[in-house]
Amino acid sequence: MLRKLSLALAVSCASNGMAWAADTPLSTKTDLVSVYQEAVDNNADLAAARAQYGAQKEVVPQSRAGLLPNLSGGAEIANVRTDIDTPAAIANRNAHFYQATLAQPLFRADRWFQFQAAKDVNEQAALQLSATEQDLILQTAQTYFNVLRTQDNLASTKAEEAAFKRQLDQSNERFDVGLSDKTDVLQSQASYDTARANRILAQQQVDNAFEALITLTNRQYNSIQGIVHTLPILPPTPNDAKAWVDTAAQQNLNLLASNYAVSAAEETLKQRKAGHAPTVDAVAQYKKGDNDAFGFSNPSAFGQPYSGDVTQTTVGLQLNIPIYSGGLINSQVRESYARLDQSEQQRESLRRQVVENTRNLHRAVNSDVEQVQARRQSIISNQSAVEATEIGYQVGTRNIVDVLDAQRQLYTSVRNYNNSRYDYILDNLRLKQAAGTLSPGDLQDLKRYLKADYNPDKDFLPPDLAKAAAEQLKARP
C-alpha cells in the first residue's frame, strides 16, 4: 500500500501541467536573498519611509538656523509730502533708501532647547527608518515562504485528490463486480469532489501568494527556490527567555526610537518654559538714503532740491523681556507637560509589548521545534494507518468511510507538517526582530538551505518518510 501512496504523488504531478515549479529552468528560479534585494530597490513603502526621513531630518538645520546670524537687506521708494504752517509751505518729493541688517542671537534659550529637541527628533526618525528596513526583511521572508507554503499545500491537495480519485475508481470496480454497494461509491465520490474543490482553492492561493510577491518587489516571478527538509530545527540560542528580553530592551529599534521621543518631549518642555526668559541679540544695521527717507528736516534748504544722501550705521544690543503674552506661554508649558507624559506612557506601553512579544516568540520557537518533530512522526503514523485501513477494507474489517478518513488524515498531517516548518522559520525571524538583531545575514543563512531544483509536487514530503512508515508497519505485531 505504500506503493499506492507514491503512485498518488506521481499521478498528481503528471496530471497537473500548471504546477508552478514543474519543468521550470533552474536559471529562472529566484532565491530568497534576490527577492530581498529586489524589495530593497523597488518596495514603495520603503521608498516612502526614506523620503519621510529625508524630510524629518531637515528639522535639525532649520532649528540651528535660529542660533546663527541672520542677514537681511531691503530698499524703499516713497513719495513724501510735507506741510508747514508757518511759514506756509508745501514740499512734495520722492524719498528712497536701502539698508542691510545683521542680527546675531546671543541669548535665546528657547531656540537652544528647540535645537536639542530637533536632534532627538532626527535620531528618532533615523531609528524608525531602520525599523522599517528591518521590517522589510521579515516581510520579504513572510511573503517568500507563504508562496512555498501555498505551493506545498497545493501539492498535497493534488496528491489527496489523486488518491480519492483512485479510491473512487476502485469503489466503482468493486460495485461492478458486486463486492460493495452503492454507498461506497457515493462516499468516494463525495470525498473526491471535496478534494477537487480544495485543489482549485489551493491553486488560487498559490496565485495570490505570487501576486503578493510582485506587490512587494514590483517584479514578476514564475518560480522560486524551495526549502529543503534537512533544515536544522533547533531551539533558539540562547534558549533563555530572559536573555532575549534583555537584548530586546537594549536593541529593539522601535523601543530605542521611543526613548528619543521622550527626550525630544523633555527638550520641548524646556523650550516652552524658556518663553519666559529674556532674549539678547547683537544687531548691526547700515542704512543709506536721501534726507526725507530718514525724516530729517533742513529749514534752510526746505523747498529746495536736495541731492545729498544720508548714511546711518547702528551697532548695538537688543534686550527683550517678555512680560505678558495673554497666557500663551503658560498654556504651551501645560501642553508640553501633557505631551511629555503621553510620550512616556507610550514608551512604557511599547516596552511591555516588546517584552510580551519576545517571551511569546521564544516560547513559539521552542514549541515549533517540538511541533515539527511531532508532525513529522504524525505523517509516518498516518501512512501506516492508511495502509492498515486499506488492508482491513480488503478483508472486510473496515469500511470505505474508514479508508477515506485515514487518507484525509494523512494529507492533513502533511499540510500540518509543512506549516509547522514555515512557522518555525518565521517565528525565528520574528524573535530576532523583537530583540533588534534581525539582519539581511539571517536571510543569507536561510539561503544555504534552499533547493534550486525544488519541485513542490515531488518535494513537499521528506523523501525518507515512506521507508520510515514501512519500518513502523513491519514492527507492529
C-alpha positions as CSV (number, residue, x, y, z in Angstrom):
1,M,0.0,0.0,0.0
2,L,3.0,2.3,0.4
3,R,3.4,1.8,-3.3
4,K,-0.1,3.3,-3.8
5,L,0.9,6.5,-1.9
6,S,3.9,7.0,-4.1
7,L,1.7,6.4,-7.1
8,A,-0.7,9.1,-5.9
9,L,2.1,11.6,-5.9
10,A,3.3,10.6,-9.3
11,V,-0.2,10.8,-10.8
12,S,-0.9,14.2,-9.3
13,C,2.4,15.5,-10.6
14,A,1.8,14.2,-14.1
15,S,-1.9,15.2,-14.3
16,N,-1.5,18.9,-13.5
17,G,0.6,20.8,-16.0
18,M,0.1,24.0,-14.1
19,A,2.4,23.1,-11.2
20,W,4.5,26.2,-10.6
21,A,7.8,24.5,-10.2
22,A,7.4,21.7,-12.7
23,D,9.6,21.9,-15.8
24,T,10.9,25.3,-14.9
25,P,14.5,26.1,-15.8
26,L,16.8,26.4,-12.8
27,S,18.0,29.8,-14.1
28,T,14.5,31.3,-13.7
29,K,14.1,30.2,-10.0
30,T,14.6,33.1,-7.7
31,D,16.1,32.7,-4.3
32,L,15.3,34.5,-1.0
33,V,18.2,36.9,-1.0
34,S,17.5,38.0,-4.6
35,V,13.9,38.7,-3.7
36,Y,15.0,40.8,-0.7
37,Q,17.4,42.8,-2.9
38,E,14.6,43.5,-5.3
39,A,12.4,44.6,-2.4
40,V,15.1,47.0,-1.1
41,D,15.4,48.5,-4.6
42,N,11.7,48.7,-5.5
43,N,9.5,48.5,-2.5
44,A,7.2,51.5,-2.4
45,D,6.7,51.5,1.4
46,L,10.4,51.6,2.0
47,A,10.9,54.4,-0.6
48,A,8.2,56.4,1.2
49,A,9.9,55.8,4.6
50,R,13.2,57.0,3.2
51,A,11.5,60.1,1.8
52,Q,9.8,60.7,5.1
53,Y,13.2,60.5,6.9
54,G,14.7,62.9,4.4
55,A,12.0,65.4,5.3
56,Q,12.2,64.8,9.0
57,K,16.0,65.2,9.3
58,E,15.7,68.8,8.0
59,V,14.4,69.9,11.4
60,V,18.0,70.0,12.6
61,P,19.3,72.6,10.2
62,Q,16.0,74.5,10.4
63,S,16.3,74.8,14.2
64,R,20.0,75.5,14.1
65,A,19.3,78.5,11.8
66,G,17.6,80.2,14.8
67,L,21.0,80.3,16.6
68,L,23.1,81.6,13.6
69,P,23.5,85.1,12.2
70,N,20.7,86.5,10.1
71,L,21.5,89.0,7.3
72,S,18.8,90.8,5.5
73,G,18.6,93.7,3.1
74,G,15.9,96.0,1.8
75,A,15.0,99.1,-0.1
76,E,12.2,101.6,-0.1
77,I,10.9,104.3,-2.5
78,A,8.2,106.6,-1.3
79,N,6.5,109.9,-2.1
80,V,6.9,112.3,0.8
81,R,4.5,115.3,1.2
82,T,5.4,117.8,3.9
83,D,3.1,120.7,5.1
84,I,4.5,123.5,7.2
85,D,2.0,126.0,8.7
86,T,4.5,128.8,9.4
87,P,5.7,129.9,7.1
88,A,3.2,128.3,4.9
89,A,4.9,125.9,2.6
90,I,4.4,122.5,1.0
91,A,7.1,120.2,-0.2
92,N,6.4,117.1,-2.3
93,R,9.4,114.9,-3.0
94,N,10.3,111.3,-3.7
95,A,12.3,109.6,-1.0
96,H,14.4,106.5,-1.2
97,F,16.8,104.4,0.9
98,Y,18.3,101.0,1.2
99,Q,19.6,99.1,4.2
100,A,21.3,95.9,5.4
101,T,20.7,94.4,8.9
102,L,22.8,91.8,10.6
103,A,21.5,90.1,13.7
104,Q,23.3,87.5,15.9
105,P,21.3,85.9,18.7
106,L,23.4,86.0,21.9
107,F,21.0,84.5,24.4
108,R,18.0,82.6,23.1
109,A,17.3,79.8,25.5
110,D,14.1,78.7,23.7
111,R,15.9,78.3,20.4
112,W,18.7,76.3,22.0
113,F,16.3,73.8,23.5
114,Q,14.4,73.7,20.2
115,F,17.7,72.7,18.6
116,Q,18.3,70.0,21.1
117,A,14.7,68.7,20.6
118,A,15.3,68.7,16.8
119,K,18.4,66.5,17.2
120,D,16.4,64.0,19.3
121,V,13.7,64.0,16.6
122,N,16.3,63.3,14.0
123,E,17.6,60.3,15.9
124,Q,14.1,59.0,16.4
125,A,13.4,59.3,12.7
126,A,16.6,57.5,11.8
127,L,15.7,54.6,14.1
128,Q,12.2,54.5,12.7
129,L,13.7,54.2,9.2
130,S,16.0,51.4,10.4
131,A,12.9,49.7,11.9
132,T,11.1,49.9,8.6
133,E,14.2,48.5,6.8
134,Q,14.3,45.7,9.3
135,D,10.6,45.0,8.9
136,L,11.2,44.6,5.2
137,I,13.5,41.7,5.9
138,L,10.7,40.0,7.8
139,Q,8.1,41.0,5.3
140,T,10.2,39.5,2.5
141,A,10.6,36.2,4.3
142,Q,6.9,36.1,5.2
143,T,5.9,36.7,1.5
144,Y,8.5,34.3,0.1
145,F,7.7,31.4,2.5
146,N,4.0,32.0,2.1
147,V,4.5,31.2,-1.6
148,L,6.3,28.0,-0.6
149,R,3.6,27.2,1.9
150,T,0.8,27.5,-0.6
151,Q,2.8,25.5,-3.2
152,D,3.3,22.6,-0.8
153,N,-0.4,22.9,0.2
154,L,-1.3,22.7,-3.5
155,A,0.9,19.7,-4.0
156,S,-0.5,17.8,-1.0
157,T,-4.0,18.7,-2.1
158,K,-3.4,17.4,-5.7
159,A,-2.0,14.2,-4.2
160,E,-5.1,13.9,-2.0
161,E,-7.3,14.5,-5.0
162,A,-5.5,11.7,-6.9
163,A,-5.8,9.4,-4.0
164,F,-9.5,9.9,-3.7
165,K,-9.9,9.6,-7.5
166,R,-8.1,6.2,-7.3
167,Q,-10.4,5.2,-4.4
168,L,-13.4,6.2,-6.4
169,D,-12.3,4.1,-9.4
170,Q,-11.7,1.1,-7.1
171,S,-15.2,1.6,-5.5
172,N,-16.8,1.6,-8.9
173,E,-14.9,-1.5,-9.9
174,R,-15.9,-3.3,-6.7
175,F,-19.5,-2.2,-7.2
176,D,-19.5,-3.5,-10.8
177,V,-18.4,-7.0,-9.6
178,G,-20.8,-6.9,-6.6
179,L,-18.1,-6.6,-3.9
180,S,-19.6,-3.4,-2.4
181,D,-22.8,-1.4,-2.5
182,K,-23.7,2.0,-4.0
183,T,-23.0,3.7,-0.6
184,D,-19.2,3.1,-1.0
185,V,-19.3,4.7,-4.5
186,L,-21.2,7.7,-3.2
187,Q,-18.9,8.2,-0.2
188,S,-15.9,8.0,-2.5
189,Q,-17.5,10.4,-5.0
190,A,-18.2,13.0,-2.2
191,S,-14.6,12.8,-0.9
192,Y,-13.2,13.2,-4.4
193,D,-15.5,16.2,-5.2
194,T,-14.4,17.9,-2.0
195,A,-10.7,17.2,-2.7
196,R,-11.2,18.6,-6.2
197,A,-12.8,21.8,-4.8
198,N,-9.9,22.1,-2.3
199,R,-7.4,21.8,-5.1
200,I,-9.0,24.6,-7.0
201,L,-8.9,26.8,-3.9
202,A,-5.3,25.9,-3.2
203,Q,-4.3,26.9,-6.8
204,Q,-5.9,30.3,-6.2
205,Q,-4.0,30.7,-3.0
206,V,-0.7,30.0,-4.9
207,D,-1.6,32.7,-7.5
208,N,-2.5,35.1,-4.7
209,A,0.8,34.4,-2.9
210,F,2.8,35.1,-6.1
211,E,0.8,38.3,-6.5
212,A,1.9,39.4,-3.1
213,L,5.5,38.8,-4.0
214,I,5.0,41.0,-7.1
215,T,3.5,43.8,-5.0
216,L,6.4,43.6,-2.6
217,T,9.1,43.9,-5.3
218,N,7.4,45.2,-8.4
219,R,8.9,42.2,-10.2
220,Q,7.3,39.2,-11.9
221,Y,8.2,35.7,-10.7
222,N,7.3,32.3,-12.2
223,S,9.1,30.1,-9.7
224,I,11.2,30.4,-6.5
225,Q,13.6,28.1,-4.8
226,G,12.2,25.8,-2.0
227,I,13.5,25.0,1.4
228,V,14.9,21.5,1.9
229,H,13.7,19.2,4.6
230,T,17.2,18.9,6.1
231,L,16.9,22.5,7.5
232,P,18.1,22.2,11.2
233,I,15.2,22.6,13.6
234,L,16.8,23.8,16.7
235,P,15.8,25.7,19.8
236,P,16.8,29.4,19.9
237,T,20.3,30.3,21.1
238,P,20.5,31.1,23.9
239,N,17.5,29.2,25.0
240,D,16.7,31.6,27.8
241,A,13.7,34.0,27.6
242,K,15.2,36.5,30.0
243,A,18.4,36.8,27.9
244,W,16.2,37.6,24.8
245,V,14.1,40.1,26.7
246,D,17.3,41.9,28.0
247,T,18.6,42.1,24.4
248,A,15.3,43.4,23.2
249,A,15.3,46.1,25.9
250,Q,18.7,47.3,24.7
251,Q,18.4,46.8,20.9
252,N,14.7,46.8,19.8
253,L,14.6,49.6,17.3
254,N,11.1,50.9,18.0
255,L,11.9,50.9,21.7
256,L,15.1,52.9,21.1
257,A,13.1,55.3,19.0
258,S,10.6,55.8,21.8
259,N,13.5,56.8,24.1
260,Y,14.4,59.7,21.7
261,A,10.7,60.6,21.5
262,V,10.7,61.1,25.3
263,S,14.0,63.1,25.1
264,A,12.5,65.3,22.4
265,A,9.4,66.0,24.6
266,E,11.6,66.9,27.5
267,E,13.6,69.4,25.4
268,T,10.4,70.8,24.0
269,L,9.1,71.4,27.6
270,K,12.3,73.3,28.4
271,Q,11.8,75.3,25.2
272,R,8.3,76.3,26.3
273,K,9.4,77.3,29.7
274,A,12.2,79.4,28.2
275,G,9.4,81.5,26.7
276,H,9.5,83.5,30.0
277,A,13.3,84.2,29.7
278,P,14.7,87.4,28.2
279,T,16.4,87.4,24.9
280,V,19.6,89.3,23.8
281,D,20.6,89.9,20.2
282,A,23.6,91.8,18.7
283,V,22.3,93.9,15.9
284,A,24.3,95.9,13.2
285,Q,22.5,98.0,10.6
286,Y,23.6,100.0,7.7
287,K,21.1,102.4,6.1
288,K,21.6,104.9,3.3
289,G,19.1,107.2,1.6
290,D,18.0,110.7,1.0
291,N,17.1,113.3,3.7
292,D,13.4,112.7,3.5
293,A,13.7,109.0,3.9
294,F,15.2,109.5,7.3
295,G,12.7,112.0,8.4
296,F,15.3,114.8,8.8
297,S,14.4,118.4,8.2
298,N,16.6,121.2,7.0
299,P,14.7,124.5,7.2
300,S,17.3,126.5,5.4
301,A,17.1,124.1,2.5
302,F,13.4,123.4,2.7
303,G,11.6,123.6,-0.6
304,Q,14.9,123.4,-2.5
305,P,16.1,120.4,-4.3
306,Y,18.4,118.3,-2.1
307,S,20.7,115.9,-3.8
308,G,22.7,114.6,-0.9
309,D,22.3,111.2,0.8
310,V,22.3,110.4,4.5
311,T,24.2,107.4,5.8
312,Q,23.4,105.8,9.1
313,T,25.2,103.0,10.9
314,T,23.9,101.3,14.0
315,V,25.6,98.7,16.2
316,G,24.2,97.6,19.5
317,L,22.4,95.1,21.7
318,Q,18.7,94.4,21.8
319,L,17.2,93.1,25.0
320,N,13.7,91.8,25.0
321,I,11.9,90.9,28.3
322,P,8.6,89.0,27.9
323,I,6.1,90.4,30.4
324,Y,2.6,89.2,29.3
325,S,1.5,87.4,26.2
326,G,-2.1,86.7,27.0
327,G,-1.3,83.4,28.8
328,L,0.2,81.8,25.6
329,I,3.4,80.7,27.2
330,N,1.8,79.2,30.3
331,S,-0.6,77.3,28.0
332,Q,2.2,76.0,25.9
333,V,4.0,74.8,29.1
334,R,1.0,72.9,30.2
335,E,0.6,71.4,26.8
336,S,4.3,70.3,26.8
337,Y,3.8,68.6,30.2
338,A,0.9,66.6,28.8
339,R,2.9,65.7,25.6
340,L,5.8,64.5,27.8
341,D,3.5,62.3,29.9
342,Q,2.0,61.0,26.7
343,S,5.4,60.0,25.2
344,E,6.5,58.4,28.5
345,Q,3.3,56.3,28.7
346,Q,3.6,55.3,25.0
347,R,7.2,54.2,25.7
348,E,6.1,52.1,28.7
349,S,3.3,50.5,26.7
350,L,5.7,49.7,23.9
351,R,8.2,48.3,26.4
352,R,5.5,46.0,27.8
353,Q,4.6,44.9,24.3
354,V,8.2,44.2,23.3
355,V,8.7,42.1,26.5
356,E,5.4,40.2,25.8
357,N,6.2,39.6,22.2
358,T,9.8,38.5,22.9
359,R,8.7,36.0,25.5
360,N,5.8,34.7,23.4
361,L,8.1,34.3,20.4
362,H,10.7,32.5,22.4
363,R,8.0,30.0,23.5
364,A,6.7,29.8,20.0
365,V,10.1,28.8,18.6
366,N,10.6,26.1,21.2
367,S,7.0,24.9,20.5
368,D,7.7,24.9,16.8
369,V,10.7,22.6,17.3
370,E,8.5,20.1,19.0
371,Q,5.7,20.6,16.5
372,V,7.9,19.8,13.5
373,Q,9.1,16.6,15.1
374,A,5.6,15.6,16.2
375,R,4.1,16.5,12.8
376,R,6.8,14.5,11.0
377,Q,6.0,11.5,13.2
378,S,2.3,12.0,12.5
379,I,2.9,11.6,8.8
380,I,4.7,8.3,9.4
381,S,1.9,7.1,11.6
382,N,-0.9,8.2,9.2
383,Q,0.9,6.5,6.3
384,S,0.9,3.3,8.3
385,A,-2.7,3.8,9.3
386,V,-3.8,4.3,5.6
387,E,-2.1,1.0,4.6
388,A,-3.6,-0.9,7.6
389,T,-7.0,0.5,7.0
390,E,-6.9,-0.4,3.3
391,I,-5.9,-3.9,4.2
392,G,-8.8,-4.1,6.7
393,Y,-11.1,-2.8,4.0
394,Q,-10.0,-5.6,1.7
395,V,-10.7,-8.3,4.2
396,G,-13.9,-6.7,5.4
397,T,-13.0,-5.4,8.9
398,R,-13.1,-1.8,7.8
399,N,-15.5,0.2,5.6
400,I,-14.9,2.8,2.9
401,V,-15.5,5.6,5.4
402,D,-12.6,4.4,7.5
403,V,-10.4,4.3,4.4
404,L,-11.4,7.8,3.3
405,D,-10.9,9.2,6.8
406,A,-7.5,7.7,7.0
407,Q,-6.4,9.2,3.7
408,R,-7.8,12.5,4.7
409,Q,-5.9,12.4,8.0
410,L,-2.7,11.6,6.1
411,Y,-2.8,14.6,3.9
412,T,-3.9,16.8,6.7
413,S,-0.9,15.7,8.7
414,V,1.3,16.5,5.6
415,R,0.0,20.0,5.5
416,N,0.4,20.5,9.2
417,Y,4.0,19.3,9.0
418,N,4.8,21.8,6.2
419,N,3.0,24.6,8.0
420,S,5.0,23.9,11.2
421,R,8.3,24.1,9.3
422,Y,7.4,27.5,7.9
423,D,6.1,28.7,11.2
424,Y,9.5,27.7,12.8
425,I,11.4,29.7,10.2
426,L,9.3,32.8,10.5
427,D,9.0,32.7,14.3
428,N,12.8,32.6,14.5
429,L,13.0,35.7,12.4
430,R,10.2,37.4,14.4
431,L,12.1,36.7,17.6
432,K,15.3,38.3,16.2
433,Q,13.3,41.3,15.1
434,A,11.8,41.7,18.6
435,A,15.3,41.5,20.0
436,G,16.5,44.0,17.5
437,T,19.1,41.6,16.0
438,L,17.4,40.7,12.7
439,S,19.6,41.5,9.7
440,P,20.0,40.5,6.0
441,G,22.5,38.0,7.1
442,D,19.7,35.9,8.5
443,L,18.2,35.6,5.0
444,Q,21.7,34.7,3.7
445,D,21.8,31.9,6.3
446,L,18.5,30.5,5.1
447,K,19.6,30.7,1.5
448,R,22.0,27.8,2.2
449,Y,19.0,25.5,2.7
450,L,17.2,26.5,-0.5
451,K,17.0,23.9,-3.2
452,A,17.4,25.3,-6.7
453,D,15.5,22.4,-8.4
454,Y,12.8,22.3,-5.8
455,N,9.6,20.9,-7.2
456,P,6.6,21.1,-4.8
457,D,4.9,18.1,-6.4
458,K,7.8,15.9,-5.6
459,D,9.5,17.6,-2.6
460,F,6.6,18.6,-0.3
461,L,7.2,15.4,1.6
462,P,10.6,14.3,3.2
463,P,12.0,11.6,1.0
464,D,12.7,9.2,3.9
465,L,9.1,9.1,5.3
466,A,7.9,6.2,3.1
467,K,10.7,4.0,4.3
468,A,10.1,5.0,7.9
469,A,6.4,4.2,7.6
470,A,7.2,0.7,6.2
471,E,9.5,0.0,9.1
472,Q,6.9,1.1,11.6
473,L,4.3,-1.1,10.0
474,K,6.6,-4.0,9.8
475,A,7.5,-3.6,13.5
476,R,3.8,-4.0,14.5
477,P,2.7,-7.4,15.8
